């Protein structure tokens, strides 16, 4: 083993800590890749002894603590530590990397790095090509010395707390291809030197406080003299003023977003020449005058001009007021049109004949469906195919104007129902694109069977939200979307994660698009807390007994509500720690109702476990034998969850082999040896001393409850109403032992 040079365990979801002596045990190690797993604890300082190390990839794990000194690793060319909970510790590690002269990539995105980025960042390596610090808490100004990193190709400082002006020395990085400063607090003008970066492909300065004009004095810039390579520009959500300079246009541009600024003047004629344009968003500015008509929209799949009150169109094919060249002529034309006799074309007459009966028919069908649904004649999930067919009919009807030869406006944003709390009244596809930076992998926080979840921020909200985007090509995606919408309509409870709003529209390619927007839970999921060894140095990452009791009570209360207070009863069908989210005060909310089922009287038995959903280890055993879906299945999952919270062991833990389940394991130790199976991190809290009295009064009742809920036979399990009562009793008893925080 001591001669090992290549060690890769990535993408295997392994758990535990990296051995603290790994650098001493593997001194000849050159490549270490543990990415996309669940490794916990701190990065071993012994890695500095593996002086031959070339590549280090610990990204997307549960690592915490300070980044250790890597200065002795002179051969390093790639360091990837993104998507952890690592801290900067005054950026001492950065100063130590001055000796890493071969370094090409340093990726530290989505960590807990804070403080001011030191000017010594320029001393890392003149060979550095990628510096990624996205999604941290870095404050202060961007050091001007960053311009010394002449070979940078990717510079990503987005989603931080940076302030001040963009340094003009950025222009010295002539090979820069991707430059991201979005979602900071930057102010001042955009430096004209930015155009000296002659290889730019993507430029994003959105969601800042930048002001002044878009740099236009480019006559001497080689950037334009030989044709721009720039493909994507996003200066949206700033305070930019003036006109769009003529030199800003490039035939190669694919996406231009200048929305929500204070730009003015006429729309530039050069947009007609931009034949590669896929997205053009100039909405919510002060543009005025006519919209160019010849070929202006023909080569773009998404054009947004709303919010410009002084824009008008001379063509009926554009959804803006049809006007003359001035407002006076507009008024006179409108008045004159009132005096003329109205002549209706034949196509309009056909529409007037067909549309009313079709509308009445659709209304009657909808009324019948709702009536039958209320009478339990069929279930909500059973009519999802019917909903899709109705959707096709509506789409066909919406296409009638074009079939009849009538001009129709370009499809615009589809109105979204208001939020349940009134804070997010409308979200469009364009808003979601901006919030997720075109569904960037940097914004993606998790995946589900039916889609992906992104974190983003809408400009109007100034807060992070979780955006669940459904992959409608996946089996069951439609059903998951509809059932979550039905949960939104049918439930209202403090411990249930309800969508803030939704987005149901067409994307820029006219494909159906559906997404749900939720409040972003800063403390993440219960799974991350239960199975993370982040208590060393970060004590708030450990759940004490009182918090676990409180979380269990919250979840039980939510289940009792959907089982006994929603009509018809609702079964979650996928209860597990990753679907329990923790708010800032560790209040638990039950989420992800995509697999949920309403218990209609005629609900058929599932043909397979795939019809139920759920997760191995938490699925009730009777479901595997074709039994009817029932609230007892959720009770079983809750029992497994409660035992997991007490033992710190997942039901799929290697400890449970040869037919032994977490229920059997705990039952074999109950009641005499129950102290031996408790989660050691819970018992190591300073104020918790588990005396015999404590065990008898609090621990054993919880274990007994978990065992009774996870009985093999559903007839032997209690109902959630009884479970709530027992948990409340344990909670009261716990509080009597002293002043412990819940």
C-alpha positions in Angstrom: 0.0 0.0 0.0 2.8 2.4 0.7 3.7 2.4 -3.0 0.2 3.4 -4.1 0.2 6.3 -6.5 -3.5 6.4 -7.6 -6.3 6.2 -5.1 -9.9 6.9 -6.3 -13.1 6.1 -4.4 -15.2 8.8 -5.9 -18.9 8.6 -6.8 -19.5 5.7 -4.5 -21.5 7.4 -1.7 -19.0 6.1 0.9 -19.3 7.4 4.5 -16.9 7.9 7.3 -13.7 9.9 7.8 -10.6 10.0 5.7 -7.8 8.4 7.8 -5.8 11.1 9.5 -2.5 9.5 8.6 -3.2 9.0 4.9 -0.4 11.2 3.9 2.1 9.3 6.0 0.7 5.9 4.9 0.8 6.7 1.2 3.8 8.9 0.8 4.1 8.2 -3.0 0.5 9.1 -3.7 0.0 11.2 -6.8 -3.8 11.3 -7.4 -6.4 11.2 -4.6 -10.1 11.4 -5.7 -12.8 11.0 -3.1 -15.4 13.2 -4.8 -19.2 12.9 -4.7 -19.4 10.8 -1.5 -20.2 11.4 2.1 -16.8 11.6 3.7 -16.9 13.7 6.9 -14.6 15.4 9.3 -11.6 17.5 8.5 -9.1 17.3 5.7 -6.1 15.4 7.1 -3.1 17.7 7.6 -0.9 14.7 6.9 -1.6 15.2 3.2 1.2 17.7 3.2 3.6 14.7 3.6 2.4 13.2 0.3 4.8 15.5 -1.6 4.2 13.8 -4.9 0.5 14.6 -5.0 -0.6 16.1 -8.3 -4.4 15.9 -8.1 -6.6 16.3 -5.0 -10.4 16.0 -5.4 -12.6 15.9 -2.3 -15.5 17.9 -3.8 -19.1 17.3 -2.9 -18.6 15.7 0.5 -19.4 16.6 4.1 -15.9 17.9 5.0 -15.7 20.8 7.5 -13.0 22.8 9.3 -10.2 24.9 7.9 -8.4 24.1 4.6 -5.0 22.8 5.7 -1.7 24.1 4.4 -0.8 22.6 1.0 2.4 24.5 0.5 4.7 21.5 0.6 2.8 19.9 -2.4 4.9 21.7 -5.1 3.6 19.3 -7.8 -0.1 20.1 -7.3 -1.9 21.0 -10.5 -5.5 20.4 -9.5 -7.3 21.1 -6.2 -11.1 20.5 -6.0 -12.7 21.0 -2.6 -16.0 22.5 -3.7 -19.4 21.7 -2.1 -18.3 21.1 1.4 -18.4 23.2 4.6 -14.8 24.3 4.6 -13.6 27.5 6.2 -10.9 30.0 5.2 -9.3 30.6 8.6 -7.9 34.0 7.5 -6.9 32.5 4.1 -3.7 31.0 5.6 -3.9 28.1 3.2 -3.8 30.5 0.2 -0.6 32.1 1.4 1.0 28.6 1.7 0.1 27.8 -1.9 2.7 30.2 -3.3 5.0 27.2 -3.6 2.4 25.3 -5.8 3.9 26.7 -9.0 2.3 24.0 -11.2 -1.3 24.7 -10.0 -3.8 24.9 -12.9 -7.1 24.7 -11.1 -8.3 25.8 -7.7 -12.0 25.1 -7.1 -13.5 26.0 -3.7 -17.1 26.7 -4.6 -20.1 26.3 -2.2 -18.1 26.3 1.1 -18.1 28.6 4.1 -15.1 30.7 3.1 -15.5 34.3 4.5 -13.5 37.4 5.1 -11.6 39.5 2.5 -9.9 37.8 -0.4 -6.2 38.6 0.2 -4.0 40.3 -2.4 -1.7 37.3 -2.2 -4.2 35.4 -4.4 -2.0 36.6 -7.3 1.0 34.7 -5.9 -0.6 31.2 -6.2 0.7 30.2 -9.6 1.2 32.1 -12.9 0.0 28.9 -14.6 -3.4 29.0 -12.9 -6.2 28.7 -15.4 -9.3 28.2 -13.2 -10.1 30.0 -10.0 -13.6 29.1 -8.7 -14.8 30.7 -5.4 -18.6 30.7 -6.2 -21.2 30.5 -3.5 -19.2 31.5 -0.4 -19.3 34.5 2.0 -16.3 36.4 0.7 -16.6 40.1 1.4 -14.6 43.3 0.7 -13.1 44.4 -2.6 -11.7 42.2 -5.4 -8.0 42.7 -5.1 -6.4 44.5 -8.0 -3.5 42.1 -7.9 -5.8 39.4 -9.4 -4.9 40.9 -12.8 -1.5 39.3 -12.4 -3.0 35.8 -13.0 -2.4 36.3 -16.8 -3.3 32.7 -17.8 -6.7 32.5 -16.1 -9.4 31.1 -18.3 -12.2 30.7 -15.7 -12.7 33.3 -12.9 -15.8 32.7 -10.9 -16.4 34.9 -7.8 -20.2 34.9 -8.1 -22.7 34.6 -5.2 -20.6 36.2 -2.5 -20.6 39.5 -0.7 -18.0 41.3 -2.7 -18.3 45.1 -2.8 -16.5 48.1 -4.4 -15.6 48.4 -8.0 -14.5 45.8 -10.5 -10.7 46.4 -10.8 -9.5 47.6 -14.2 -6.6 45.2 -13.9 -9.0 42.5 -15.1 -8.1 43.6 -18.6 -4.6 42.2 -18.1 -6.0 38.7 -18.1 -6.1 38.5 -21.9 -7.0 34.8 -22.1 -10.0 35.1 -19.8 -12.9 33.1 -21.3 -15.5 32.8 -18.5 -15.9 35.6 -16.0 -18.6 35.5 -13.4 -19.3 38.2 -10.8 -23.1 37.8 -10.5 -25.0 38.1 -7.2 -22.6 40.4 -5.3 -22.7 44.0 -4.0 -20.4 45.5 -6.6 -20.8 49.1 -7.6 -19.4 51.7 -9.9 -18.8 51.5 -13.7 -18.0 48.4 -15.8 -14.3 49.0 -16.6 -13.6 49.5 -20.3 -10.5 47.3 -19.9 -12.8 44.3 -19.8 -12.8 44.3 -23.6 -9.1 43.8 -23.6 -9.9 40.2 -22.7 -10.0 39.1 -26.3 -11.0 35.5 -25.7 -14.2 36.1 -23.6 -17.0 33.6 -24.2 -19.2 34.3 -21.2 -19.6 37.4 -19.1 -22.0 37.6 -16.1 -22.2 40.8 -13.9 -25.9 40.4 -13.0 -27.5 41.1 -9.7 -25.2 43.9 -8.5 -25.3 47.7 -8.1 -23.3 48.6 -11.2 -24.1 52.0 -12.7 -23.0 54.2 -15.6 -22.8 53.4 -19.3 -22.0 50.2 -20.9 -18.4 50.8 -22.2 -18.6 51.9 -25.8 -15.2 53.4 -26.6 -14.0 50.2 -28.3 -12.6 51.6 -31.5 -9.0 50.8 -30.7 -9.9 47.5 -29.1 -8.7 44.3 -30.8 -11.7 42.7 -29.3 -13.9 44.1 -32.0 -11.5 44.7 -34.7 -11.2 41.0 -35.4 -14.7 40.0 -34.4 -16.0 39.2 -31.0 -15.9 35.6 -29.6 -18.4 36.6 -26.9 -21.4 34.3 -26.7 -23.2 35.1 -23.5 -23.6 38.5 -21.8 -25.7 39.1 -18.6 -25.7 42.6 -17.1 -29.2 42.3 -15.8 -30.5 43.6 -12.4 -28.1 46.6 -12.1 -28.4 50.3 -12.5 -26.9 50.8 -15.9 -28.0 53.9 -17.9 -27.7 55.3 -21.4 -28.1 53.6 -24.7 -26.8 50.2 -25.8 -23.6 51.1 -27.8 -23.5 50.1 -31.5 -20.2 48.4 -30.9 -21.9 46.1 -28.4 -23.4 43.9 -31.1 -21.7 40.7 -32.3 -23.0 38.2 -34.8 -21.8 35.4 -32.6 -23.8 36.3 -29.5 -26.3 33.7 -28.4 -27.7 35.2 -25.2 -28.0 38.8 -24.2 -29.6 39.8 -20.9 -29.8 43.5 -20.0 -33.1 43.4 -18.2 -34.0 45.5 -15.1 -31.6 48.4 -15.6 -32.2 52.0 -16.6 -31.2 51.8 -20.2 -32.9 54.1 -22.6 -33.1 55.2 -26.2 -34.2 53.3 -29.3 -33.7 49.6 -29.8 -30.4 49.2 -31.7 -30.7 48.2 -35.4 -27.8 45.8 -35.0 -30.0 43.2 -33.3 -31.3 42.4 -36.7 -27.9 41.1 -37.7 -27.5 38.8 -34.7 -28.6 35.6 -36.4 -27.3 33.3 -33.7 -29.3 34.9 -30.9 -31.2 32.5 -28.7 -32.2 34.8 -25.8 -32.7 38.5 -25.8 -34.0 40.1 -22.6 -34.3 43.8 -22.6 -37.3 43.9 -20.2 -37.9 46.5 -17.6 -35.8 49.3 -18.9 -36.7 52.7 -20.4 -36.4 51.9 -24.1 -38.7 53.9 -26.4 -39.7 54.2 -30.0 -40.7 51.6 -32.6 -39.7 47.9 -32.5 -37.7 47.0 -35.7 -39.9 44.7 -37.8 -37.8 43.2 -40.5 -36.5 39.8 -39.3 -36.1 41.2 -35.7 -37.7 38.3 -34.0 -37.3 35.6 -36.6 -33.9 34.3 -35.4 -34.6 34.4 -31.7 -36.4 31.8 -29.6 -37.0 33.9 -26.6 -37.4 37.7 -26.7 -38.5 39.7 -23.7 -39.3 43.4 -24.0 -42.0 43.9 -21.4 -41.7 46.7 -18.9 -40.6 49.2 -21.5 -43.7 51.5 -21.5 -42.6 53.7 -24.4 -42.0 50.9 -26.9 -44.5 50.3 -29.7 -44.8 48.2 -32.8 -45.9 48.9 -36.3 -46.7 45.3 -36.9 -49.6 43.2 -35.6 -47.3 40.2 -35.3 -45.7 41.7 -32.2 -47.6 41.9 -28.9 -47.1 45.6 -28.4 -49.4 48.6 -29.1 -49.7 49.2 -32.8 -48.8 52.8 -33.3 -47.5 55.3 -35.7 -44.1 57.0 -35.3 -45.4 59.3 -32.6 -47.9 59.3 -29.8 -49.9 62.0 -31.5 -50.3 60.0 -34.6 -51.2 57.0 -32.5 -54.0 59.0 -30.9 -55.4 60.3 -34.2 -55.2 56.9 -35.8 -57.1 55.3 -32.9 -59.8 58.0 -33.1 -60.1 57.6 -36.8 -60.4 53.9 -36.5 -63.5 54.4 -34.3 -65.3 56.2 -37.1 -64.7 53.5 -39.6 -67.0 50.6 -40.2 -65.7 47.3 -38.8 -65.3 44.5 -41.3 -64.6 41.1 -39.8 -62.6 38.6 -41.9 -64.0 35.1 -42.5 -61.5 33.5 -40.2 -62.6 35.7 -37.3 -66.3 34.8 -37.9 -65.3 31.1 -37.9 -63.5 31.6 -34.5 -66.6 33.4 -33.1 -68.7 30.4 -34.1 -66.4 27.7 -32.8 -64.8 29.1 -29.6 -68.0 29.7 -27.5 -69.3 26.1 -27.8 -65.8 24.6 -27.3 -65.4 26.8 -24.2 -68.8 25.7 -22.8 -67.9 22.0 -23.5 -64.6 22.3 -21.7 -66.3 24.0 -18.8 -68.9 21.2 -18.5 -66.2 18.5 -18.7 -64.3 20.2 -16.0 -67.4 20.5 -13.8 -68.2 16.8 -14.2 -64.6 15.8 -13.4 -64.5 18.0 -10.2 -67.9 16.6 -9.1 -66.8 13.0 -9.6 -63.5 13.6 -7.8 -65.3 15.1 -4.8 -67.5 12.1 -4.7 -64.5 9.8 -4.7 -65.5 8.1 -8.0 -61.9 8.2 -9.1 -58.5 9.3 -7.7 -56.5 12.3 -8.5 -53.6 10.2 -9.8 -55.8 8.1 -12.0 -56.8 11.2 -14.1 -53.3 12.4 -14.8 -53.5 11.0 -18.3 -56.8 12.7 -18.8 -55.2 16.0 -17.7 -52.5 15.5 -20.3 -55.0 14.8 -23.1 -57.0 17.9 -22.1 -53.7 19.9 -22.2 -53.2 18.7 -25.8 -56.7 19.8 -26.7 -56.1 23.2 -25.2 -52.8 23.5 -27.1 -54.6 22.5 -30.3 -57.2 25.2 -29.6 -54.6 27.8 -29.0 -53.1 27.0 -32.4 -56.4 27.6 -34.2 -55.6 31.2 -35.1 -52.4 30.2 -37.0 -54.3 27.3 -38.7 -56.9 29.7 -39.9 -54.3 32.2 -41.2 -54.7 34.7 -38.5 -51.7 36.6 -37.1 -50.9 35.7 -33.6 -48.5 37.3 -31.1 -45.3 35.6 -30.0 -45.8 33.5 -26.9 -45.0 35.4 -23.8 -44.8 34.8 -20.1 -47.6 32.6 -18.8 -49.3 34.0 -15.6 -48.7 32.0 -12.5 -51.2 31.6 -9.6 -50.3 33.7 -6.6 -48.4 32.3 -3.7 -50.2 31.0 -0.6 -48.5 33.7 1.5 -48.5 36.5 -1.1 -44.7 36.8 -1.3 -44.1 35.3 -4.6 -47.0 36.3 -6.8 -45.6 35.3 -10.2 -42.6 33.4 -11.5 -41.9 32.9 -15.2 -39.6 30.6 -17.1 -37.3 33.6 -17.7 -37.1 34.3 -14.0 -36.1 30.7 -13.3 -33.5 30.8 -16.0 -31.9 33.9 -14.4 -32.1 32.5 -10.9 -30.4 29.2 -11.9 -28.0 30.7 -14.5 -29.6 28.6 -17.2 -29.8 25.6 -14.9 -26.1 25.6 -14.1 -24.6 22.6 -12.3 -23.3 25.1 -9.8 -26.9 25.8 -8.7 -27.9 22.2 -8.6 -28.2 20.9 -5.0 -29.9 17.5 -5.5 -31.7 15.2 -7.8 -34.9 13.2 -7.5 -36.4 10.5 -9.6 -38.5 13.0 -11.5 -36.3 16.0 -11.8 -33.7 18.2 -10.2 -33.6 20.8 -7.4 -31.7 24.1 -7.8 -30.9 26.9 -5.5 -31.4 30.4 -6.8 -32.5 33.9 -6.0 -35.1 36.1 -7.7 -34.1 39.7 -7.9 -37.4 40.9 -6.4 -37.1 38.6 -3.4 -33.5 39.1 -2.3 -33.6 35.6 -0.7 -32.7 32.1 -1.7 -35.3 29.7 -2.9 -35.3 26.1 -3.9 -36.6 25.4 -7.4 -37.8 21.9 -8.2 -37.7 21.4 -11.9 -39.6 18.3 -13.2 -38.1 16.2 -16.0 -41.4 15.5 -17.9 -39.7 12.8 -19.9 -39.3 10.7 -16.8 -42.1 8.2 -15.9 -44.2 9.6 -13.1 -43.0 13.2 -13.4 -46.5 14.5 -14.4 -48.1 12.6 -11.6 -45.5 13.9 -9.1 -46.1 17.5 -10.2 -49.9 17.2 -10.0 -49.9 15.5 -6.6 -47.6 18.2 -5.2 -49.9 20.9 -6.6 -52.9 19.0 -5.0 -51.0 19.0 -1.7 -50.6 22.7 -2.0 -54.3 23.0 -2.5 -55.4 20.6 0.2 -53.0 21.2 3.1 -52.0 24.0 5.5 -49.7 23.0 8.4 -46.7 24.5 10.0 -44.7 21.2 9.6 -45.5 20.6 5.9 -43.2 22.0 3.2 -45.7 23.7 0.8 -44.6 25.4 -2.5 -44.5 29.1 -2.4 -45.6 29.2 -6.0 -45.3 27.3 -9.3 -44.4 27.7 -12.9 -46.3 25.9 -15.6 -45.5 27.2 -19.1 -43.4 26.5 -22.2 -39.6 26.8 -22.3 -37.6 28.6 -24.9 -38.0 25.6 -27.3 -41.8 25.5 -26.8 -41.5 22.3 -24.7 -43.7 21.9 -21.7 -42.1 23.2 -18.5 -43.2 22.7 -14.9 -41.4 23.7 -11.7 -42.3 24.3 -8.0 -40.6 27.0 -5.9 -40.1 26.4 -2.2 -38.5 28.3 0.6 -34.8 27.5 0.9 -34.1 25.7 4.2 -30.9 27.0 5.5 -30.2 24.0 7.7 -30.7 21.5 4.9 -32.1 18.0 5.5 -32.2 15.9 8.5 -30.0 13.3 6.7 -27.1 15.7 6.6 -27.3 16.3 10.3 -27.7 12.7 11.4 -24.9 11.4 9.3 -22.3 14.1 9.5 -19.4 14.2 11.9 -19.3 18.0 12.0 -19.5 18.4 15.7 -15.7 18.9 16.1 -15.3 22.7 16.0 -18.9 23.1 14.8 -21.0 22.0 17.7 -24.3 23.3 16.2 -23.9 20.5 13.6 -24.8 17.9 16.3 -28.4 17.3 17.2 -28.9 16.9 21.0 -31.5 14.7 22.4 -34.0 17.5 22.9 -33.7 18.6 19.3 -34.2 15.0 18.1 -37.3 14.7 20.3 -38.6 18.0 18.9 -37.9 17.0 15.3 -39.7 13.6 15.8 -42.7 15.4 17.3 -42.8 17.8 14.3 -42.7 14.9 11.8 -45.3 12.9 13.7 -47.6 16.0 13.9 -47.3 16.4 10.1 -48.1 12.8 9.5 -51.1 12.9 11.9 -52.4 15.9 10.0 -52.3 14.3 6.5 -53.6 11.0 7.8 -56.5 12.2 10.0 -57.3 15.8 9.1 -57.1 15.8 5.3 -60.0 14.5 3.3 -59.4 12.1 1.7 -56.5 10.9 3.8 -53.0 11.4 2.4 -50.1 8.9 2.6 -46.6 10.3 2.1 -45.1 7.0 0.8 -41.5 8.2 1.0 -40.7 9.2 4.5 -36.9 9.4 5.1 -34.4 11.9 6.6 -33.6 13.5 3.2 -37.3 14.5 2.9 -37.3 16.2 6.3 -36.0 19.7 6.1 -34.9 21.9 9.0 -35.6 25.6 9.2 -33.3 28.1 10.9 -34.7 27.2 14.4 -34.4 23.4 13.6 -38.2 23.2 13.1 -38.8 20.1 11.0 -40.9 20.3 7.8 -42.0 17.3 5.9 -41.3 17.7 2.1 -41.3 15.9 -1.3 -44.9 14.7 -1.7 -44.1 13.5 -5.2 -44.9 9.9 -4.3 -47.8 10.7 -2.1 -51.2 9.0 -2.6 -54.7 10.1 -1.6 -56.7 7.2 -0.1 -59.8 7.2 -2.3 -62.2 4.4 -1.7 -61.4 2.6 -5.0 -57.7 3.0 -4.8 -56.2 -0.1 -6.4 -53.4 -2.2 -4.9 -50.0 -1.4 -6.4 -48.7 -3.9 -8.9 -45.1 -3.4 -7.8 -42.9 -1.4 -5.4 -42.2 1.0 -8.3 -45.8 2.0 -8.2 -45.5 3.1 -4.6 -42.1 4.9 -4.7 -40.3 5.0 -1.5 -36.8 4.1 -0.5 -35.2 0.8 0.4 -35.1 0.4 4.2 -38.1 2.6 4.8 -40.7 0.8 2.8 -43.3 -1.1 4.8 -42.8 -4.9 4.2 -46.5 -5.4 3.3 -46.0 -3.3 0.2 -43.6 -5.9 -1.2 -46.5 -8.5 -1.0 -48.9 -6.3 -2.9 -50.9 -4.9 0.0 -53.0 -1.8 -0.3 -51.4 1.5 0.4 -52.3 2.7 3.8 -51.4 5.1 6.5 -49.7 2.1 8.3 -47.0 2.3 5.7 -46.0 5.8 6.8 -46.1 4.6 10.4 -43.6 1.9 9.6 -41.3 4.5 7.9 -41.6 6.8 10.9 -40.6 3.9 13.2 -37.5 3.3 11.2 -36.8 7.0 11.1 -37.1 7.3 14.9 -34.7 4.3 15.5 -32.3 5.9 13.0 -32.4 9.2 14.9 -31.7 7.4 18.2 -28.9 5.1 16.9 -27.3 7.2 14.3 -27.4 4.2 11.9 -29.2 4.1 8.6 -31.5 1.1 7.9 -29.1 0.1 5.1 -26.0 0.2 7.3 -23.5 -2.6 6.9 -24.2 -3.6 10.5 -27.6 -5.0 9.3 -26.7 -8.0 7.2 -28.0 -11.6 6.8 -31.6 -10.5 7.2 -31.1 -8.4 10.3 -33.0 -5.1 10.1 -32.6 -2.0 12.2 -35.8 -3.1 14.1 -34.3 -6.5 14.9 -31.0 -4.9 15.9 -32.5 -2.5 18.4 -35.0 -5.1 19.6 -32.2 -7.5 20.5 -30.7 -4.8 22.8 -33.9 -3.6 24.3 -34.4 -2.8 27.1 -31.3 -3.8 29.2 -28.6 -2.7 26.8 -30.3 0.2 25.1 -27.5 2.6 26.2 -25.1 0.7 24.0 -26.9 1.5 20.8 -27.4 5.2 21.1 -25.8 7.6 18.7 -22.5 8.5 20.3 -22.6 12.1 18.9 -25.9 12.6 20.7 -24.5 11.2 24.0 -21.3 13.2 23.9 -23.1 16.5 24.5 -21.6 18.1 27.6 -24.9 18.6 29.4 -26.3 15.2 28.7 -25.4 12.5 31.3 -27.6 9.5 30.7 -28.4 8.2 34.1 -30.7 5.3 34.8 -33.5 7.7 35.6 -33.0 9.5 32.3 -32.9 6.3 30.3 -36.1 5.0 31.9 -38.0 8.3 31.5 -37.0 9.4 28.0 -34.8 7.1 26.0 -36.6 3.8 26.6 -40.0 5.2 25.7 -38.7 6.6 22.5 -37.0 3.3 21.6 -40.2 1.4 22.5 -42.2 3.7 20.3 -39.8 3.2 17.3 -40.1 -0.5 17.7 -43.8 -0.6 17.9 -44.1 1.7 14.8 -41.8 -0.6 12.8 -43.5 -3.9 13.5 -43.7 -6.2 10.6 -47.5 -6.6 10.8 -49.3 -3.3 10.1 -52.0 -4.4 12.6 -49.5 -4.2 15.4 -48.5 -0.6 14.7 -50.1 2.4 16.4 -51.8 5.2 14.6 -50.1 8.5 14.2 -52.5 10.2 16.6 -51.3 7.8 19.4 -47.7 8.3 18.3 -48.1 12.1 18.7 -49.6 11.7 22.2 -46.7 9.5 23.3 -44.1 11.9 21.9 -45.6 14.9 23.5 -45.5 13.0 26.9 -41.8 12.2 26.4 -41.1 15.8 25.5 -42.8 17.1 28.7 -40.8 14.6 30.7 -37.6 15.6 29.0 -38.2 19.3 29.9 -38.7 18.3 33.6 -35.1 17.2 33.8 -33.8 20.7 33.4 -33.5 23.7 31.1 -32.5 22.0 27.9 -33.0 23.6 24.5 -35.3 22.1 22.1 
